[in-house]
Amino acid sequence: MSLRINSVVPDFTAETSQGTLKFHDWIGDSWAILFSHPKDFTPVCTTEFGAVAQLRDEWAKRGTKVIGVSVDGVEDHRKWIGDIEKVGGADVGFPIIADEGLEVSKAFDMLPAEAYLPDGRTPADSATVRSVFIIGPDKQLKLSMTYPMTVGRNFAEVLRALDALQTAAGQGVATPANWNVGDDVIIPTAVSDGDAKARFGDFKTVLPYLRTTKL
C-alpha cells in the first residue's frame, strides 16, 4: 500500500516498551510523530532516540505525541533504553513499538510485502525503515521524510516542519522556504485581496501570486 500525504495512516495494535496500544486510539485528538529504526543497539539510531527524548517539553508544547518503531522485540527495546538515556541525558518517556513481524514497517510502506528478517540479520536488511511520519489529529499523514542509515535525522527540522504544519492548519496560510515561527507567512492564492485585508490587515504583494503577511 502506498502511503501519501493526506492518506489516513494505518491503524494497528502492537506491543511496545510501554505495553499494548491501538495506534489511532493512542493518537486520540493529538498530533503525532512516528519515527522508525531498522535495529536496536545501532549508533546513529541511539543518538536519534536521545535527541527525541531531549525534546520532550517541545513536543508537549505542541500537543504532539511521539512514538518510535524498531524492528526488534520489547525486551531488546527496554534494554536499549538504558543506552539511549545515557547518550541523550534524558528519560525516554515515549513508547517504542516492537515490529519483529514487520507489520508496521510494511503498513507504512517502508518495506516491501515480501520482506523478512533473516537469521543473523544486520541493519542493512531493514535499511529503509528510517522514516519520520507527522500525523494530524484527523489521523491523516501530513509529512514524511526518509533518511539513509549513515545520516542522522535533524529533529530541529522536524520541530520546524511541525510548527509550519500546525500554523498552516490553524491559520489557513502557507509558509515559505526556511520559515520559522515569527516569520512572515504566505496568503493562499484562493484568498482575494479584499478578504486578505479583512483577515490579516496589511500584507505585501511580492508577485501577483505571492503575498506575505505577519500573523
KENULUM-95673 format. One line per field, with one value per atom (N, C-alpha, C): residue number from 0; atom name; x, y, z. Coordinates in steps of 0.001 Angstrom, whole numbers. Layout:
! residues N
pos NUM,...
site CA,...
u X,...
v Y,...
w Z,...
END
This chain:
! residues 215
pos 0,0,0,1,1,1,2,2,2,3,3,3,4,4,4,5,5,5,6,6,6,7,7,7,8,8,8,9,9,9,10,10,10,11,11,11,12,12,12,13,13,13,14,14,14,15,15,15,16,16,16,17,17,17,18,18,18,19,19,19,20,20,20,21,21,21,22,22,22,23,23,23,24,24,24,25,25,25,26,26,26,27,27,27,28,28,28,29,29,29,30,30,30,31,31,31,32,32,32,33,33,33,34,34,34,35,35,35,36,36,36,37,37,37,38,38,38,39,39,39,40,40,40,41,41,41,42,42,42,43,43,43,44,44,44,45,45,45,46,46,46,47,47,47,48,48,48,49,49,49,50,50,50,51,51,51,52,52,52,53,53,53,54,54,54,55,55,55,56,56,56,57,57,57,58,58,58,59,59,59,60,60,60,61,61,61,62,62,62,63,63,63,64,64,64,65,65,65,66,66,66,67,67,67,68,68,68,69,69,69,70,70,70,71,71,71,72,72,72,73,73,73,74,74,74,75,75,75,76,76,76,77,77,77,78,78,78,79,79,79,80,80,80,81,81,81,82,82,82,83,83,83,84,84,84,85,85,85,86,86,86,87,87,87,88,88,88,89,89,89,90,90,90,91,91,91,92,92,92,93,93,93,94,94,94,95,95,95,96,96,96,97,97,97,98,98,98,99,99,99,100,100,100,101,101,101,102,102,102,103,103,103,104,104,104,105,105,105,106,106,106,107,107,107,108,108,108,109,109,109,110,110,110,111,111,111,112,112,112,113,113,113,114,114,114,115,115,115,116,116,116,117,117,117,118,118,118,119,119,119,120,120,120,121,121,121,122,122,122,123,123,123,124,124,124,125,125,125,126,126,126,127,127,127,128,128,128,129,129,129,130,130,130,131,131,131,132,132,132,133,133,133,134,134,134,135,135,135,136,136,136,137,137,137,138,138,138,139,139,139,140,140,140,141,141,141,142,142,142,143,143,143,144,144,144,145,145,145,146,146,146,147,147,147,148,148,148,149,149,149,150,150,150,151,151,151,152,152,152,153,153,153,154,154,154,155,155,155,156,156,156,157,157,157,158,158,158,159,159,159,160,160,160,161,161,161,162,162,162,163,163,163,164,164,164,165,165,165,166,166,166,167,167,167,168,168,168,169,169,169,170,170,170,171,171,171,172,172,172,173,173,173,174,174,174,175,175,175,176,176,176,177,177,177,178,178,178,179,179,179,180,180,180,181,181,181,182,182,182,183,183,183,184,184,184,185,185,185,186,186,186,187,187,187,188,188,188,189,189,189,190,190,190,191,191,191,192,192,192,193,193,193,194,194,194,195,195,195,196,196,196,197,197,197,198,198,198,199,199,199,200,200,200,201,201,201,202,202,202,203,203,203,204,204,204,205,205,205,206,206,206,207,207,207,208,208,208,209,209,209,210,210,210,211,211,211,212,212,212,213,213,213,214,214,214
site N,CA,C,N,CA,C,N,CA,C,N,CA,C,N,CA,C,N,CA,C,N,CA,C,N,CA,C,N,CA,C,N,CA,C,N,CA,C,N,CA,C,N,CA,C,N,CA,C,N,CA,C,N,CA,C,N,CA,C,N,CA,C,N,CA,C,N,CA,C,N,CA,C,N,CA,C,N,CA,C,N,CA,C,N,CA,C,N,CA,C,N,CA,C,N,CA,C,N,CA,C,N,CA,C,N,CA,C,N,CA,C,N,CA,C,N,CA,C,N,CA,C,N,CA,C,N,CA,C,N,CA,C,N,CA,C,N,CA,C,N,CA,C,N,CA,C,N,CA,C,N,CA,C,N,CA,C,N,CA,C,N,CA,C,N,CA,C,N,CA,C,N,CA,C,N,CA,C,N,CA,C,N,CA,C,N,CA,C,N,CA,C,N,CA,C,N,CA,C,N,CA,C,N,CA,C,N,CA,C,N,CA,C,N,CA,C,N,CA,C,N,CA,C,N,CA,C,N,CA,C,N,CA,C,N,CA,C,N,CA,C,N,CA,C,N,CA,C,N,CA,C,N,CA,C,N,CA,C,N,CA,C,N,CA,C,N,CA,C,N,CA,C,N,CA,C,N,CA,C,N,CA,C,N,CA,C,N,CA,C,N,CA,C,N,CA,C,N,CA,C,N,CA,C,N,CA,C,N,CA,C,N,CA,C,N,CA,C,N,CA,C,N,CA,C,N,CA,C,N,CA,C,N,CA,C,N,CA,C,N,CA,C,N,CA,C,N,CA,C,N,CA,C,N,CA,C,N,CA,C,N,CA,C,N,CA,C,N,CA,C,N,CA,C,N,CA,C,N,CA,C,N,CA,C,N,CA,C,N,CA,C,N,CA,C,N,CA,C,N,CA,C,N,CA,C,N,CA,C,N,CA,C,N,CA,C,N,CA,C,N,CA,C,N,CA,C,N,CA,C,N,CA,C,N,CA,C,N,CA,C,N,CA,C,N,CA,C,N,CA,C,N,CA,C,N,CA,C,N,CA,C,N,CA,C,N,CA,C,N,CA,C,N,CA,C,N,CA,C,N,CA,C,N,CA,C,N,CA,C,N,CA,C,N,CA,C,N,CA,C,N,CA,C,N,CA,C,N,CA,C,N,CA,C,N,CA,C,N,CA,C,N,CA,C,N,CA,C,N,CA,C,N,CA,C,N,CA,C,N,CA,C,N,CA,C,N,CA,C,N,CA,C,N,CA,C,N,CA,C,N,CA,C,N,CA,C,N,CA,C,N,CA,C,N,CA,C,N,CA,C,N,CA,C,N,CA,C,N,CA,C,N,CA,C,N,CA,C,N,CA,C,N,CA,C,N,CA,C,N,CA,C,N,CA,C,N,CA,C,N,CA,C,N,CA,C,N,CA,C,N,CA,C,N,CA,C,N,CA,C,N,CA,C,N,CA,C,N,CA,C,N,CA,C,N,CA,C,N,CA,C,N,CA,C,N,CA,C,N,CA,C,N,CA,C,N,CA,C,N,CA,C,N,CA,C,N,CA,C,N,CA,C,N,CA,C,N,CA,C,N,CA,C,N,CA,C,N,CA,C,N,CA,C,N,CA,C,N,CA,C,N,CA,C,N,CA,C,N,CA,C,N,CA,C,N,CA,C,N,CA,C,N,CA,C,N,CA,C,N,CA,C
u 839,0,875,612,1336,702,1537,1059,1428,425,657,141,593,118,-1407,-2025,-3473,-4164,-3387,-3956,-4169,-5224,-5380,-4324,-3541,-2461,-3036,-2315,-2810,-3044,-4084,-4314,-3773,-3311,-2758,-2725,-2653,-2424,-1041,-237,1148,1607,2586,3281,4361,4525,5530,6280,7291,8048,7197,6015,5099,3792,3776,2570,1896,716,-34,-787,-779,-1576,-2222,-3334,-4002,-3684,-3093,-2434,-3385,-4523,-5418,-5960,-6245,-6703,-5597,-4371,-3231,-3059,-3233,-3127,-4205,-5433,-6538,-6762,-6824,-7037,-5740,-4616,-3311,-2715,-1688,-761,151,753,1630,2793,3912,5085,5520,5561,6105,7447,8498,9816,10380,10981,11294,12790,13150,14562,14711,15808,15974,16460,16975,17507,17875,17707,18166,19699,20257,21696,22540,22090,22864,23228,24398,24920,24103,23756,23016,21640,20969,19624,19632,20661,20739,20817,21598,21679,20355,19640,18360,17301,17213,16267,16600,17884,18282,17839,17955,17531,16029,15246,13798,13458,14150,13910,14216,15272,15648,14572,13762,12764,11386,11335,10054,9163,9718,8909,8432,9246,8864,7699,7720,6582,5316,5446,4281,3691,4547,4070,3200,3494,2807,1679,1337,257,513,1766,2192,2761,2293,2824,3880,4917,5940,6008,6322,6428,7473,8329,9335,8875,9471,9250,10595,10939,12192,11911,12674,12396,13084,12774,13251,12139,12368,11336,11329,10297,10098,11269,11764,12853,14105,14405,15543,15318,14110,13807,14087,13623,13783,15247,16028,17472,18137,17720,18312,18036,16894,16529,17614,18286,19377,20489,20841,21870,21393,20135,19584,19636,19231,19213,20622,21582,22977,23499,23208,23699,22957,21630,20823,20738,21028,20919,19500,18541,17129,16355,15271,14439,13691,13564,12746,11319,10505,9139,8121,8561,7649,7777,6744,6809,7616,8151,8841,8116,7618,6870,7829,7435,8188,7618,8407,7918,8691,8848,9601,8981,7665,6999,6887,7407,7452,6071,5046,3699,3610,4164,4084,4955,6155,7059,6451,5754,5110,3859,3078,1868,2188,3335,3751,4652,4672,5341,6845,7439,8891,9613,8905,9462,8457,8931,8005,7284,6176,5340,6090,7069,7790,8993,9253,10427,10322,11466,11522,12875,12990,14236,14991,16123,16870,17608,18001,18843,20155,20637,21888,21797,20610,20409,21256,21430,22090,21116,21422,20532,20299,21233,21077,19857,19425,18271,16964,16969,15775,16156,17067,17668,16658,15602,14651,13686,13786,12969,13693,13711,14432,13633,12386,11462,10866,10359,9596,8237,7174,5818,5165,4709,3949,2476,1673,271,-610,-1683,-2585,-3611,-4358,-5417,-6499,-6588,-7545,-7016,-5838,-5180,-4641,-4558,-4016,-2526,-1796,-373,-188,571,808,2184,3163,4540,5295,6203,7090,8480,9478,10881,11560,12419,13153,14642,15432,16876,17638,18864,19735,20292,20888,21384,22567,23288,24513,24281,23064,22780,21768,22194,21289,20243,19052,17961,18116,17679,17726,16363,16251,14954,14582,15531,15173,14339,14673,13883,12514,12441,11139,10256,10831,10078,9634,10548,10212,9074,9157,8105,6778,6833,5622,5007,5824,5326,4656,5280,4725,3396,3311,2066,952,1278,253,-175,759,421,-443,-69,-847,-2266,-2379,-3697,-4539,-3917,-4657,-5002,-4168,-4334,-4772,-4845,-5255,-4249,-2963,-1892,-925,104,1217,2492,3580,4850,5917,6765,7803,9014,9968,11214,11879,12414,13192,12390,11074,10213,10434,10392,10388,9300,8871,7826,8199,7280,7513,7804,8206,8456,7132,7209,6033,5521,4216,3591,3031,2614,2075,562,-101,-1557,-1910,-2763,-3109,-3698,-3431,-3926,-5451,-6093,-7562,-8218,-7438,-7973,-7830,-8934,-8887,-8157,-7741,-7083,-7988,-9281,-10215,-10342,-10457,-10555,-9239,-8120,-6820,-6700,-7165,-7130,-7990,-9161,-10070,-9515,-8863,-8373,-7045,-6143,-4770,-4343,-5160,-4728,-3755,-2651,-1674,-986,-673,110,954,1949,2871,2659,2513,2402,3777,4419,5746,5615,4681,4307,2792,2158,690,197,1012,598,1347,2120,2885,2655,1826,1540,1925,2589,3061,2503,2417,1889,2405,2309,2587,1325,1494,365,236
v -1194,0,1244,2163,3427,4374,5050,5991,7387,8180,9511,10581,11809,12937,12990,13201,13274,11914,10816,9493,9285,8567,8140,7070,7244,6305,4987,3894,2601,2592,1907,1634,238,8,-1296,-1419,-2639,-2931,-3536,-3048,-3507,-3534,-4388,-4384,-3309,-2610,-1561,-1692,-860,-834,-385,182,632,-143,-1309,-2126,-2124,-2714,-2833,-1536,-1116,52,-168,533,616,1998,2082,3301,4497,4366,5509,5949,4997,5363,6091,5641,6278,7714,7959,9330,10207,9699,10484,11754,12889,14194,14975,14306,14961,14900,15694,15451,14309,13628,12515,12423,11937,11672,10235,9464,8114,8143,7690,7649,6239,5760,4335,4083,2859,2467,1003,670,-691,-1695,-1219,-2171,-1447,-2136,-1608,-1699,-981,-1035,-683,329,829,2283,2745,4031,5247,5381,6570,6606,5461,5395,5756,5352,5658,7164,7858,9313,9974,9406,9990,9828,8645,8445,9385,9573,10510,11925,12324,13675,13857,12844,12922,13027,12261,12317,13710,14334,15671,16717,16469,17437,17208,16464,16107,17332,18398,19584,20271,20226,20851,20111,18782,18028,18375,18438,18717,20091,21088,22439,22439,21547,21490,20466,19918,18948,17728,17270,16216,15029,13838,12604,12046,11442,10804,9325,8525,7084,6545,5692,5059,3684,3196,1816,1259,90,-561,-2038,-2624,-3989,-4991,-4858,-5770,-5918,-6756,-7056,-6146,-6291,-5434,-5529,-6724,-6865,-6158,-6272,-5523,-4025,-3578,-2145,-1667,-2423,-1994,-1961,-2892,-2869,-1686,-1426,-358,1015,1161,2450,2959,2060,2483,3167,2631,3254,4607,4662,5911,7014,6680,7688,8115,7198,7551,8527,8264,9121,10451,10412,11625,12447,11827,12550,12939,12136,12434,11127,11124,9936,9678,8421,8040,7856,8876,8835,8378,8065,7679,6180,5561,4131,3828,2604,2096,820,822,-320,-1457,-2671,-3871,-4388,-4281,-4637,-5829,-6870,-8051,-8719,-8661,-9273,-8355,-7131,-6137,-5624,-5895,-5460,-3944,-3207,-1743,-1202,-1732,-1278,-1477,-2577,-2830,-1974,-1811,-999,441,944,2312,2381,1295,1255,1494,1094,1222,-28,-1146,-2402,-3051,-3809,-4496,-5634,-6047,-7075,-8377,-8671,-9944,-9881,-8750,-8607,-9520,-9984,-10795,-10547,-10951,-10773,-12099,-12191,-13450,-13691,-14928,-15228,-14457,-13961,-13215,-11912,-11341,-10124,-8967,-7983,-6730,-5590,-4358,-3239,-3073,-3530,-3393,-4153,-5185,-5963,-5193,-4148,-3309,-1832,-1546,-204,893,571,1628,1963,1264,1628,2767,3936,5111,6351,6389,7435,8173,9375,10177,10453,10221,10493,11450,12614,13546,13365,13134,12745,13744,14189,15149,14485,15281,14728,13996,14298,13603,12262,11866,10590,10560,11711,11778,12106,11537,11827,13247,14047,15435,15634,14811,14976,13688,13337,12197,12521,11968,12117,10762,10384,9128,9401,8809,9045,7744,7842,6666,6372,5199,4804,5633,6250,6966,8412,8901,10323,10442,11000,11206,12265,12036,12966,14252,15351,16654,16911,16685,16836,18293,19203,20624,20908,20259,20416,19760,18631,18008,18955,19586,20574,21748,22242,23375,23001,21813,21358,21200,20689,20553,21920,22892,24262,24796,24557,25051,24376,23071,22349,22841,23023,23470,24908,25745,27133,27168,26397,26360,25865,24800,24232,25166,25820,26652,28038,28560,29938,30050,28951,28998,29701,29470,30106,29029,29469,28609,29238,28484,29017,28931,29941,29946,29102,29032,28307,28836,27923,28248,28989,28870,29575,29080,30023,29718,30540,30104,30813,32290,33171,34614,35234,34422,34927,35191,35972,36212,34898,34836,33682,34095,33104,33340,33238,34205,34181,33318,32323,31453,32244,31782,32480,32465,31498,31433,32563,33245,34340,35645,36367,37634,38696,39774,40868,41452,41561,42113,41237,39953,39031,38980,39080,39089,40302,41444,42668,42515,41913,41735,40745,39692,38639,38973,39579,39739,41193,42141,43533,43812,44467,44793,43544,43547,42470,43045,42276,42715,41860,42518,41805,41769,40617,40434,40160,39304,38951,38819,38852,38725,37471,36433,35188,34933,35927,35771,36977,36774,37818,37315,38169,37766,38698,38164,38959,38424,39244,38814,38200,37298,36773,37516
w 0,0,0,-917,-926,79,832,1836,1374,1054,507,1459,1223,2013,1957,3099,3298,3292,3157,3379,4883,5244,6632,6899,7945,8223,8725,8538,9012,10522,10910,12320,12617,13796,14150,15674,16131,17542,17663,18597,18698,20135,20381,21663,21632,22729,22818,24142,24300,25552,26728,26441,27498,27497,26870,26849,25484,25413,24162,23878,22600,22222,20862,20664,19359,18814,17658,17203,17130,16448,16314,17672,18545,19894,20655,20479,21151,20674,19375,18854,19469,19537,20092,19298,19997,19350,19187,19337,19276,17882,17669,16582,17033,16081,16434,15460,15970,15132,15370,14303,14337,13618,14303,13655,13792,12717,12622,12534,12964,13003,12589,11897,11398,12428,13577,14550,15843,16961,18249,18334,19294,19584,18355,17593,16460,16752,16289,16766,16377,15093,14655,15321,15334,15923,17399,18116,19542,19765,18938,19075,18727,17763,17354,18445,19012,20105,21265,21536,22579,22278,21004,20612,20801,20467,20655,22145,22970,24417,24977,24486,24952,24644,23618,23164,23791,24861,25479,25718,26276,26570,25290,24247,22976,22332,22380,21837,22625,23948,24788,24484,24275,23951,22701,21802,20509,20486,21650,21716,20858,20847,19928,20701,20360,20922,19972,20524,19693,20046,19030,19220,18257,18758,17917,17467,16397,15974,15549,16053,15679,15459,14548,14107,15034,16314,17349,18374,19400,20369,21573,22387,23560,24527,24789,25756,25279,23989,23440,23588,23315,23446,24873,25836,27232,27646,27133,27405,26701,25475,24665,25280,25935,26522,27470,28178,29050,28288,27126,26282,25758,25341,24802,25858,27065,28131,28513,28430,28704,27659,26397,25301,25279,25453,25328,26598,27743,29004,29342,28877,29127,29184,29962,30069,28762,28409,27258,27761,27606,28123,27103,25899,24826,24541,23978,23684,22432,22386,21206,20775,19560,19030,18704,19067,18697,17376,16321,14980,14416,15225,14799,13574,13467,12323,11117,11234,10148,9730,10531,10134,9995,10963,10911,9777,9641,8580,7200,7007,5713,5542,6607,6518,6152,6625,6322,5087,4314,3010,3097,4225,4363,3877,3831,3343,2399,1417,510,1222,649,1273,1498,620,729,1669,2292,3161,4372,4841,6054,6715,7977,8710,8730,8044,8015,9332,9566,10715,10594,11720,11694,10936,10931,10136,10635,9791,10127,9842,10265,9944,8445,7620,6175,5657,6375,5934,6074,6886,7041,6960,6042,5968,5678,4918,4561,5683,6814,7977,8704,8050,8553,8183,8645,8222,9409,9113,10069,9438,10197,9730,10715,10222,11047,10696,11712,11539,12282,11631,12252,13144,13921,14770,13976,12668,11804,11322,11845,11525,10093,9454,8097,8129,7169,7040,6516,7244,6848,6224,6602,6101,6368,5462,5708,5188,5838,5448,5630,4684,4790,4637,5515,5568,5346,4851,4803,6194,6349,7669,8134,7210,7579,7988,7847,8112,9241,10369,11492,11170,11648,11379,12187,11588,12241,12878,14176,14816,15046,14913,14884,13634,12529,11299,11450,12140,12383,13202,14214,15000,14138,13308,12433,11490,10903,9995,10730,11956,12757,13032,13390,13603,12343,11192,9930,9623,9836,9588,10501,11770,12711,12431,12011,11660,10411,9405,8164,8424,9225,9505,10359,11323,12255,11744,10837,10373,8910,8204,6803,5925,6169,5403,4916,4189,3805,4354,4338,4844,3763,3654,2620,3011,2111,2376,3636,4428,5624,6689,6636,7583,9002,9944,11363,12041,13210,13938,14094,13758,13820,12476,11495,10148,9423,8346,7513,6925,6736,6097,4744,3972,2638,2672,2046,1915,710,858,-277,-1442,-2650,-3842,-3925,-3277,-3319,-2527,-1683,-866,-1643,-1844,-2578,-1770,-2451,-1742,-665,-985,-2,1227,987,2114,2895,2171,2842,3754,3274,4085,5328,5152,6281,7299,6813,7713,8364,7576,8043,8235,7767,7826,6701,7004,5965,5449,4158,3571,2439,2026,983,-252,-1406,-2672,-3325,-3291,-3881,-5367,-5717,-7084,-7100,-8269,-8281,-7528,-7500,-6843,-5525,-5059,-3813,-2919,-1899,-922,464,1213,2553,3607,4834,5931,7249,8266,9640,10234,11148,11907,13234
END
